[in-house]
Amino acid sequence: MPPILPSRRELLMRAGCGFGAVALQAMLAQAAVSESGKRAVRDTVSERRPMFAPRVKRIIFIFMQGGPSHVDSFDFKQELVDRDGQSIDFTGVRFGDFGKDTKQKLMKPLWRFSKYGECGRAVSDLFPNIAQHVDDLCFLHGMHTEGVAHGPCTLFMHTGATSLVRPSIGSWILYGLGTENQSLPGFVSLQPSDANGGPRNYANAFLPAVCQGTSIGRTFQPAEQMTIDHIRNSQLSTEELQRRYDLTQRLNQLQSARSDHTDDEINAVIRNYELAWRMQAQAPEILDLSGETEAMAKSYGIGDKETDQFGRQCLLARRLSESGVRFVQINYADQSSNPRWDQHANMPAHAVHAKATDKPVAGLLADLKQRGLLEDTLVWWGGEFGRTPFSQGSDGRDHNPKGFTVFLAGGGVKTGFSWGSTDEIGRLAVEGKVHMHDLHATILHLLGVDHEQLTFRYAGRNFRPTDVYGQVVTEIMS
């Protein structure tokens, strides 16, 4: 007798229940956080011991949105000068593909280079103030990254992924080390942009919600408004504020108890209320730059039209770092789809952006050094990629993710030093190559964290900041 086969309706019903069970199991697995996971959620804001002896305690990341040209700033190429105007075949970035013309015309640096410091590093006239600090800097000339456009490359610089939703490097650092100061956020992004990744550039993704970066100010606001809204309520007495805070926290804790402490969002709300309450006593004073001396403000370029806005970011970054914020990001950014340093035409506009940032960055380096903070603070300066050695149009340069320069300064890295190189015209990283995953691994190592051991379990696998990649660049360490 032939077997009785189920009808199509019955088959779909049974299969649907099976798939539903699989989905339910996955949802339950995510909800049923392990005991160690629960402790991580509850204790993320607490300072934790590094995995091994750290060389630095905190990071200041100076993000140059749009991709400053390395061949016009810190990576001098004599052959680019000698071969100016020659046409050469290029393929594989955003040109020479799909039958497009592969001939591109080399364009020499538009600014004169000079040697500075005892180390004799060559820096262009774009950055005369930063040039005075080359003996404190460590240049990485062999950088390369993933992606081609601003959005993917910016995301990769911040999160190590071009499209997947992954935690930002600042969130990983906060997750791994906690914060030095319980009355301030452990991760702050100053005047971040809503473009090219936007909040994902300082987001926690699947890490505990308390690892989310705190944004202060927006790119479309003047730096004078770079503060935290409603940090104080002058209309209520301290006693009334305390009463309302206590009531809110009791309600939050009751809700958390009902969920058996497995709801990350509820725990994050409780932590945020606690942090906001503590911040009322300390944050307003830190965010207020008026207490700085006139000479100090002037050293950052505050008060000068070209440098005032970025100078305020740099000075506030110092004040936050000095007060125990673990990771501070300074953003030279805007809301445009064509970011600040993105000169596909009119490369002379680089001079405008260099003028706005050169003195403030130099002031920050000098201030950190004078205060002894540079010994245990790492400063990281760079964009999401560099620019091509050939011209685009008459006087522009295209994106170049295959070879560019960043610099580091501070504890744990060699000073007056350069590592790696691009080829003879500055197109490709060829020696001492440092991938963005390698840079992330190195920064974590300087903080005393092993990038391969810092993991978080999500969706059935252990994630780490550098995915399955990344090598620590030991050659740059002092």
C-alpha positions in Angstrom: 0.0 0.0 0.0 1.6 3.3 -1.0 2.4 5.7 1.9 -0.1 8.5 2.5 1.7 11.8 1.8 0.8 15.0 3.7 -1.0 17.7 1.7 0.8 20.8 0.8 -1.1 22.7 3.6 -0.1 20.1 6.2 3.6 20.2 5.0 3.8 23.9 5.2 2.2 23.9 8.7 4.6 21.3 10.1 7.6 23.0 8.5 6.5 26.4 9.7 6.2 25.1 13.3 9.7 23.6 13.0 11.2 26.9 11.7 9.3 28.7 14.4 10.9 26.5 17.0 14.3 27.2 15.6 13.7 30.9 15.7 12.3 30.7 19.2 15.3 28.8 20.4 17.6 31.5 18.9 15.6 34.2 20.6 15.7 32.4 23.9 19.4 31.9 23.6 19.9 35.7 23.2 17.5 36.5 26.1 19.0 33.9 28.4 22.2 35.8 29.1 24.8 33.7 31.0 25.8 34.7 34.5 29.1 36.1 33.3 27.1 38.1 30.7 24.8 39.5 33.3 27.8 40.6 35.4 29.3 42.3 32.3 26.1 44.2 31.7 25.8 45.4 35.3 29.5 46.2 35.8 30.6 47.6 32.4 30.9 51.1 33.7 33.2 50.0 36.5 36.9 50.3 35.9 38.5 47.0 35.3 42.1 45.8 35.3 43.7 45.4 31.9 44.8 42.0 30.7 48.5 43.0 31.0 50.5 46.1 31.9 49.2 49.0 29.8 51.3 51.7 28.2 48.5 54.2 28.1 45.2 54.8 30.0 43.2 56.7 27.5 42.8 57.7 23.8 42.1 60.9 22.0 41.1 60.3 18.4 41.3 63.3 16.1 39.1 62.3 13.1 39.8 64.2 9.8 36.7 63.4 7.9 37.0 63.2 4.1 40.6 61.9 3.6 43.4 64.4 3.8 46.0 64.0 1.1 49.1 62.2 2.5 51.2 63.2 -0.5 50.4 66.9 0.2 51.1 66.7 3.9 53.3 64.1 5.6 54.4 61.7 2.9 56.8 63.5 0.6 57.6 61.8 -2.8 60.4 63.3 -4.8 59.4 61.2 -7.8 56.0 62.6 -7.8 57.6 66.1 -8.1 59.9 64.9 -10.9 57.2 63.2 -12.9 54.5 65.8 -12.5 52.2 65.8 -15.5 53.1 62.4 -16.8 50.3 60.0 -17.6 50.4 56.5 -16.1 48.1 53.5 -16.1 46.1 53.0 -12.9 43.6 50.3 -12.1 41.7 48.9 -9.2 40.4 51.7 -6.9 37.7 53.8 -8.6 39.4 54.1 -12.0 40.4 51.8 -14.8 37.6 49.4 -14.2 34.7 48.4 -16.5 36.5 49.6 -19.6 37.2 53.1 -18.2 40.3 55.0 -19.3 43.2 53.8 -17.2 45.5 56.8 -18.0 45.8 59.2 -15.1 48.1 62.3 -14.9 50.4 62.6 -11.9 50.2 65.8 -9.9 53.0 66.9 -7.7 52.4 68.2 -4.1 50.8 71.6 -4.1 52.7 72.7 -1.0 56.4 72.9 -0.3 57.9 70.3 2.1 60.6 71.1 4.7 62.4 69.0 7.3 61.7 69.6 11.0 63.0 68.5 14.3 66.0 66.4 15.3 64.4 63.5 13.4 64.3 65.5 10.2 60.8 64.5 9.2 59.4 66.2 6.1 56.1 68.1 6.6 54.4 70.3 4.1 53.5 74.0 4.6 49.9 72.8 5.2 50.8 72.0 8.8 53.5 74.4 10.1 52.4 74.1 13.8 52.1 70.3 13.9 55.5 70.2 12.2 57.0 71.7 15.3 56.1 68.5 17.2 57.5 65.9 14.8 60.0 64.8 17.5 56.9 63.6 19.5 55.1 61.9 16.7 55.1 58.4 15.2 54.0 58.3 11.6 52.5 55.3 10.0 53.0 55.7 6.2 51.9 52.2 5.1 48.2 52.5 6.1 45.6 50.7 4.0 41.9 49.9 4.6 38.7 48.4 3.2 36.1 50.1 1.1 36.4 53.0 -1.4 33.6 55.5 -0.6 33.4 57.7 2.5 30.5 55.8 4.2 32.1 52.3 4.1 35.6 53.5 4.9 34.4 55.7 7.8 32.5 52.8 9.2 35.5 50.5 8.8 37.7 53.0 10.6 35.4 53.2 13.5 34.0 49.7 13.7 36.1 47.4 11.6 33.3 46.6 9.2 32.1 48.3 6.0 28.4 47.3 6.2 27.7 45.0 9.2 26.5 46.6 12.3 29.5 46.3 14.6 30.5 48.1 17.8 32.7 51.1 17.5 36.3 50.9 18.7 35.5 53.3 21.6 32.7 51.0 22.7 35.0 48.0 22.7 37.5 49.9 24.8 34.8 50.9 27.3 33.5 47.3 27.4 37.0 46.0 28.0 38.3 48.5 30.5 35.3 50.5 31.9 35.7 54.1 32.8 38.2 55.8 35.1 35.7 58.3 36.4 32.2 57.1 37.5 30.9 60.6 37.3 31.6 61.0 33.5 30.9 58.9 30.4 33.7 56.6 29.5 33.4 57.3 25.8 32.6 60.8 24.3 32.3 61.9 20.7 32.5 65.7 20.2 30.4 67.2 17.5 29.9 64.0 15.5 28.4 64.0 12.0 25.1 62.4 11.1 26.6 61.5 7.7 28.8 58.5 6.6 27.8 56.2 9.4 26.4 58.8 11.7 25.6 57.4 15.2 27.0 54.0 14.2 30.5 55.5 14.4 30.1 55.7 18.2 27.4 53.0 18.8 27.6 49.9 20.9 25.8 47.6 18.4 25.4 44.3 20.2 27.6 45.2 23.2 25.8 46.2 26.4 23.9 49.5 25.9 26.0 51.2 28.6 29.0 51.0 26.1 27.3 53.5 23.8 29.3 56.6 23.2 28.0 59.9 24.5 27.7 62.6 21.8 28.3 66.2 22.9 27.3 68.8 20.4 26.5 68.3 16.7 28.4 69.3 13.6 25.7 71.8 12.6 25.9 73.6 16.0 28.5 76.2 16.9 31.2 74.8 19.3 30.0 77.3 21.9 26.9 75.1 22.2 28.9 71.9 22.7 27.4 70.9 26.0 24.9 68.4 27.5 21.4 69.7 27.4 19.5 70.0 30.7 22.5 68.8 32.7 21.1 70.9 35.6 17.6 72.0 36.6 17.7 75.4 38.3 14.0 75.4 38.9 14.0 72.6 41.5 15.7 72.4 44.8 18.4 69.7 45.4 16.0 67.9 47.8 13.2 67.8 45.2 15.7 66.6 42.5 16.9 63.9 44.8 13.3 62.8 45.6 12.4 62.5 41.9 15.6 60.7 41.1 15.1 58.2 43.9 11.5 57.5 42.8 12.5 57.0 39.1 15.3 54.6 40.1 13.0 52.6 42.3 10.5 52.2 39.4 13.3 51.2 37.1 14.7 48.7 39.5 11.2 47.1 40.0 10.9 46.7 36.2 14.4 45.3 36.1 13.6 42.8 38.8 10.6 41.6 36.9 12.9 40.8 33.9 15.4 39.0 36.1 18.1 41.5 35.1 18.3 40.1 31.6 16.9 43.2 29.9 20.0 45.1 28.7 18.0 48.2 27.8 16.4 48.5 31.3 19.8 48.1 33.0 21.2 50.7 30.6 18.5 53.1 31.6 19.2 52.6 35.3 22.9 53.1 34.7 22.3 56.2 32.6 20.1 57.8 35.3 22.8 57.1 37.8 25.5 58.6 35.6 23.4 61.6 34.8 22.8 62.2 38.5 26.5 62.1 39.2 27.4 64.2 36.2 25.4 67.1 37.5 28.2 67.8 40.0 31.2 67.5 37.7 30.3 67.8 34.0 29.1 71.4 33.9 32.5 72.6 35.2 34.4 70.5 32.8 32.4 71.6 29.8 32.8 75.2 30.7 35.9 76.5 29.0 35.7 80.0 30.4 37.9 79.1 33.4 40.9 78.5 31.1 43.5 81.3 30.9 43.6 83.6 27.9 47.0 82.2 27.0 45.8 78.6 27.1 42.8 79.4 25.0 45.0 81.3 22.5 47.4 78.3 22.2 44.5 76.3 20.9 43.5 79.1 18.4 40.3 79.9 20.4 39.3 83.5 19.5 40.7 83.4 16.0 38.1 83.1 13.3 39.7 80.2 11.4 40.6 78.0 14.4 38.1 78.9 17.1 35.6 76.1 16.5 38.0 73.2 16.3 40.2 74.7 19.0 37.3 74.4 21.4 36.9 70.7 20.6 40.6 70.1 21.2 40.6 71.9 24.5 37.5 70.2 25.7 39.1 66.8 24.7 42.0 67.6 27.0 39.7 68.5 29.9 37.7 65.3 29.4 40.7 63.1 29.2 42.3 64.8 32.2 39.1 64.1 34.1 39.2 60.3 33.3 37.2 59.8 30.1 38.7 56.7 28.5 38.1 57.5 24.8 37.5 61.0 23.4 36.8 61.5 19.7 37.3 64.9 18.1 35.5 65.3 14.8 36.5 67.7 12.1 33.4 66.9 10.1 30.2 68.2 8.7 26.8 67.1 7.5 27.7 67.1 3.8 27.9 64.1 1.6 31.2 65.7 0.4 33.1 65.9 3.7 35.7 68.5 4.8 38.9 67.1 3.2 37.2 65.6 0.1 38.7 67.7 -2.7 37.9 65.9 -5.9 38.4 69.3 -7.4 40.0 72.4 -6.0 42.8 70.8 -3.9 43.8 74.3 -2.7 40.8 74.0 -0.3 43.0 71.7 1.7 44.7 74.9 3.0 41.4 76.1 4.5 41.0 72.8 6.5 44.6 72.7 7.5 44.4 76.2 8.7 41.4 75.3 10.8 43.0 72.3 12.5 46.8 72.7 12.5 47.1 75.1 15.4 44.4 73.4 17.6 46.1 70.0 17.2 49.5 71.4 17.9 48.1 73.2 21.0 46.6 69.9 22.2 49.9 68.1 21.8 51.8 70.9 23.7 49.2 71.1 26.4 49.2 67.3 27.0 53.0 67.2 27.1 53.3 70.1 29.5 50.8 68.5 31.9 52.5 65.1 31.8 49.3 63.6 30.2 51.1 62.6 27.0 52.9 59.9 29.0 49.7 57.9 29.5 47.5 59.2 26.7 47.6 58.1 23.1 46.7 60.7 20.4 45.6 59.2 17.1 45.2 61.6 14.1 43.9 60.5 10.7 41.1 60.2 8.1 39.3 57.3 6.6 41.8 57.1 3.7 44.2 59.2 1.7 44.2 60.6 -1.8 45.6 59.6 -5.1 48.9 60.9 -6.5 47.2 61.7 -9.8 44.9 64.6 -10.6 41.2 64.4 -10.8 39.9 67.1 -13.2 42.4 69.9 -13.2 43.4 70.3 -9.5 41.6 67.6 -7.4 42.5 64.1 -6.1 40.4 61.0 -5.8 40.0 58.6 -2.8 42.9 56.4 -2.0 42.3 53.5 0.5 45.4 51.6 -0.7 48.0 53.8 0.9 47.9 56.8 3.3 49.3 58.2 6.5 48.2 58.6 10.1 50.2 59.7 13.1 50.2 58.7 16.7 51.7 60.5 19.7 52.0 59.7 23.4 52.7 56.8 25.7 54.1 53.5 24.3 55.0 54.6 20.8 58.4 55.7 19.5 58.9 59.4 19.0 60.4 61.2 16.0 59.7 57.9 14.2 58.1 56.7 11.0 57.1 53.2 10.0 56.1 51.8 6.6 56.0 53.5 3.3 54.0 53.9 0.1 55.5 53.3 -3.3 57.6 56.0 -5.1 54.6 58.1 -6.0 52.4 57.5 -2.9 49.8 55.3 -4.5 50.1 51.9 -2.6 51.4 50.9 0.8 54.4 48.6 0.0 56.5 48.3 3.2 55.5 48.1 6.8 51.9 47.8 5.8 49.4 48.5 8.5 45.8 47.6 7.9 43.1 49.3 9.9 42.5 46.1 11.8 46.2 46.2 12.7 45.9 49.7 14.0 42.9 48.8 16.1 44.8 45.8 17.5 47.8 48.0 18.3 45.7 50.6 20.1 44.1 48.0 22.2 47.5 46.5 23.0 48.8 49.8 24.2 45.8 49.9 26.6 46.7 46.5 27.9 44.1 44.6 26.0 44.6 41.6 23.8 42.4 42.1 20.8 42.0 38.3 20.3 40.9 37.8 23.9 38.4 40.7 24.1 35.3 39.0 23.0 31.5 39.2 23.3 29.1 36.4 22.5 26.3 37.3 20.1 24.2 35.4 17.7 25.9 32.1 18.5 29.5 33.2 18.0 32.2 35.1 19.8 32.9 38.5 18.3 36.1 40.5 18.8 37.1 44.1 17.8 39.2 43.0 14.9 37.0 40.1 13.7 39.5 37.3 12.7 42.2 39.7 11.6 44.7 42.2 13.1 48.4 42.1 14.0 49.9 44.3 16.7 52.5 46.6 15.2 55.3 46.0 17.7 57.8 47.9 15.6 56.4 51.3 16.6 56.4 50.6 20.3 59.0 52.3 22.6 
